Amino acid sequence: MKLSDDLNACAGIVERGDPLRFRTAMLAPVPLRASLFALYAFNVEVSRAPWVTQEAMIAEMRLQWWRDVLEEIATGGPVRRHEVATPLAAVLSAEQAVTLDALVAARRWDIYRDPFEDAADLARYIDQTAGHLMWVAASLSGFSAEGPVRRAGYASGIGSWLRAIPALEAAGRVPLLDGTQDGVIALASDGLAALAEARAHRGEIARSCTPALLPATAAEPALRAAITHPQAVVEGALPETGFAFRLRAASGLW
């Protein structure tokens, strides 16, 4: 299967903007790889939309553009021509498009400086961003139970969130409900527990979904380090994916 110019563009966007998911997508069979590149390129574009301008209205418009694309996909109408939107429309179902619309809506938090209301509000944000993304990636990849996939997505999201804390704080955001060491440990422990729950139900997920779930495994070193050395979070010193991740990826495990 030869990738189209659009899909090559998507692959380039993912390679530059999300190197981890580029690596995991490359482990998938070529037809599935193309679908993951389209999905992950969409996620890169959406996740950076709130940050390319300091004008809230312009950021809102950028996110709304993607919501309009997803509505076009969900309703089965003509989808505007775009190097990411076009291949995305070719792989998403209407239901998946609706799920991703909630992901885009959740990204509105990134535009403003309001803190999360409570723990449930932060958990909802993580689920609607990392959880929705992993669930759609897994559902493109093969049969899987939604619950375990979402728990893996939550673990992945918490790991990424902890890595992003210094940049978010520098940008004037309030990413933590409890910025004490105990608060950081509790959040990382929630992420690690979610990963353990997901792995306990690994049998409910097809092996073909492994590339979609590997970002959860990649988060494990950061989660463990945040528990044992919470100061590393604010110092931006959490470890990278590590040897265990590479070994699992090579073995087709998550």
GUTI-213071 format. One record per residue (C-alpha): x, y, z. Coordinates in steps of 0.02 Angstrom, whole numbers. Layout:
N
> c1, c2, c3
> X, Y, Z
...
***
This chain:
254
> c1, c2, c3
> 0, 0, 0
> 73, 166, -54
> 36, 313, 59
> -45, 462, -24
> 28, 636, -19
> -98, 680, 117
> -48, 532, 224
> 136, 570, 200
> 97, 746, 261
> 5, 672, 411
> 154, 560, 449
> 268, 712, 445
> 154, 809, 562
> 154, 665, 686
> 342, 635, 673
> 377, 818, 713
> 237, 851, 837
> 214, 684, 927
> 371, 577, 907
> 309, 445, 1030
> 149, 409, 935
> 246, 413, 772
> 355, 273, 840
> 206, 172, 901
> 110, 196, 738
> 260, 132, 641
> 240, -34, 733
> 66, -58, 656
> 33, -144, 488
> 41, -19, 345
> -149, -3, 316
> -177, 28, 501
> -25, 141, 508
> -107, 257, 382
> -263, 270, 490
> -162, 306, 645
> -60, 439, 557
> -221, 529, 505
> -290, 518, 682
> -131, 571, 769
> -100, 714, 647
> -274, 776, 689
> -230, 767, 873
> -69, 865, 847
> -162, 1001, 752
> -298, 1013, 884
> -182, 1008, 1034
> -75, 1150, 969
> -219, 1259, 909
> -243, 1347, 1077
> -57, 1387, 1088
> -17, 1465, 919
> -100, 1629, 966
> -129, 1731, 1123
> -297, 1789, 1057
> -431, 1683, 1137
> -557, 1716, 998
> -435, 1658, 864
> -395, 1501, 964
> -581, 1467, 983
> -602, 1486, 795
> -461, 1363, 761
> -543, 1233, 872
> -713, 1268, 797
> -642, 1236, 624
> -600, 1059, 678
> -770, 1037, 759
> -848, 1086, 594
> -741, 956, 504
> -798, 822, 626
> -980, 872, 604
> -959, 853, 416
> -887, 679, 444
> -1022, 630, 570
> -1165, 685, 458
> -1094, 602, 303
> -1090, 762, 202
> -949, 832, 96
> -791, 860, 198
> -682, 1011, 161
> -519, 978, 72
> -370, 976, 191
> -213, 871, 207
> -270, 803, 376
> -460, 820, 368
> -471, 726, 202
> -382, 565, 257
> -465, 577, 427
> -636, 575, 345
> -587, 417, 252
> -556, 317, 412
> -679, 382, 543
> -854, 320, 576
> -990, 443, 625
> -978, 382, 805
> -790, 406, 809
> -810, 582, 740
> -931, 624, 880
> -806, 557, 1008
> -668, 665, 935
> -782, 817, 938
> -785, 800, 1127
> -595, 794, 1124
> -588, 959, 1030
> -714, 1038, 1149
> -610, 985, 1299
> -459, 1076, 1226
> -546, 1241, 1259
> -474, 1229, 1435
> -302, 1258, 1358
> -353, 1429, 1294
> -394, 1507, 1462
> -313, 1521, 1633
> -453, 1453, 1740
> -405, 1310, 1857
> -499, 1147, 1857
> -651, 1149, 1971
> -609, 989, 2061
> -531, 816, 2039
> -678, 757, 1935
> -655, 904, 1816
> -471, 863, 1789
> -511, 677, 1767
> -644, 722, 1638
> -518, 827, 1541
> -391, 685, 1540
> -523, 560, 1484
> -592, 672, 1348
> -420, 708, 1277
> -304, 559, 1305
> -445, 436, 1337
> -546, 481, 1183
> -390, 479, 1075
> -336, 307, 1133
> -512, 236, 1119
> -530, 293, 938
> -354, 230, 897
> -396, 61, 973
> -565, 52, 887
> -479, 83, 721
> -359, -58, 760
> -469, -205, 809
> -587, -271, 940
> -566, -202, 1115
> -667, -173, 1272
> -689, 13, 1298
> -663, 15, 1487
> -485, -53, 1490
> -435, 55, 1342
> -497, 210, 1429
> -402, 165, 1587
> -245, 147, 1482
> -284, 313, 1402
> -302, 392, 1572
> -131, 326, 1624
> -56, 393, 1463
> -140, 561, 1490
> -80, 580, 1669
> 98, 538, 1618
> 94, 669, 1480
> 10, 795, 1596
> 146, 776, 1728
> 279, 802, 1594
> 192, 960, 1537
> 176, 1041, 1709
> 327, 1159, 1694
> 273, 1222, 1523
> 92, 1243, 1577
> 142, 1340, 1732
> 260, 1449, 1631
> 114, 1489, 1516
> 9, 1547, 1664
> -101, 1394, 1677
> -150, 1305, 1838
> -128, 1121, 1794
> -130, 1046, 1969
> -269, 1047, 2096
> -142, 1012, 2232
> 34, 1068, 2190
> 111, 994, 2345
> 219, 840, 2337
> 77, 738, 2411
> -39, 803, 2274
> 84, 754, 2138
> 107, 582, 2214
> -81, 556, 2223
> -106, 604, 2041
> 36, 493, 1980
> -28, 350, 2088
> -199, 367, 2005
> -116, 353, 1835
> -14, 200, 1884
> -169, 116, 1959
> -264, 149, 1797
> -124, 65, 1698
> -130, -87, 1814
> -319, -97, 1792
> -303, -91, 1604
> -170, -227, 1602
> -277, -337, 1713
> -403, -341, 1570
> -277, -359, 1431
> -366, -515, 1369
> -515, -409, 1318
> -410, -314, 1191
> -350, -384, 1025
> -162, -393, 997
> -186, -286, 843
> -226, -141, 960
> -54, -147, 1042
> 20, 2, 945
> -128, 108, 998
> -102, 67, 1182
> 87, 81, 1191
> 82, 266, 1243
> 14, 205, 1410
> 167, 96, 1434
> 277, 242, 1385
> 201, 342, 1527
> 247, 214, 1659
> 425, 276, 1697
> 362, 454, 1722
> 221, 396, 1836
> 338, 293, 1943
> 467, 432, 1953
> 334, 560, 2003
> 286, 447, 2149
> 464, 420, 2212
> 531, 593, 2168
> 385, 715, 2148
> 503, 864, 2137
> 556, 798, 1967
> 387, 854, 1901
> 413, 1039, 1934
> 596, 1022, 1883
> 547, 948, 1716
> 659, 801, 1753
> 543, 652, 1730
> 628, 508, 1637
> 599, 464, 1457
> 512, 304, 1401
> 658, 192, 1449
> 718, 17, 1406
> 563, -72, 1473
> 454, 20, 1348
> 568, -24, 1203
> 570, -206, 1257
> 381, -214, 1271
> 359, -128, 1104
> 479, -249, 1021
> 386, -395, 1100
> 215, -333, 1045
> 159, -300, 1225
> 90, -149, 1314
***
